[in-house]
Amino acid sequence: MQVKIEVIEGTVHVVGPYSTENNDVWRSLGGKFTGGRWVLPDNETTRQKIAKMFGAKSEEVEVFVPNERLTDDKIVQIGGYVLAERRGRDSRVEMPDGVSLAAGCFPSSGGTMKRPRVGIGEGVIFRLKCRKSFAEANGLELAVEKEPLIEI
């Protein structure tokens, strides 16, 4: 899974891909970015916000995220999970660990020089590893394999 959440000595440590939206939340909770991670106070408000963004602690599952549920921008995400990012108009799209494309493709460029966009088009479906509680709360379809995986 792309996000690591730990409670250490009365603080909550969150490590994950860059997201301006998530960073704004961490700052609003009194978080500080240090040592490559966000350090937040361990209180009920912080725990509720994290549970809303990533789901309560539960087993990890793979789900399908259709493009109709998303907003095309420089960073595409659902809840706190980052699905894809394009850093520049002509840059390739990057997806963090635990994310892949189940269907569709990205254009070779997206947006403008000042405002790049991932370019999620019709037919794009992401496959995301997330907490089961998040998937259930957001009505996401579980990615259940119909055939056994090929041994390699």
Secondary structure, DSSP 8 states (H G I E B T S, - for coil): ---EEEEETTEEEEE----HHHHHHHHHTT-EEETTEEEEE-SHHHHHHHHHHH-SS--EEEEEEEGGG---SSEEEETTEEEEE-SSTTS--B--TTEEEEE----S--B-SSSB-----TT-EEEEEEEHHHHHHTT-EE---SS-----
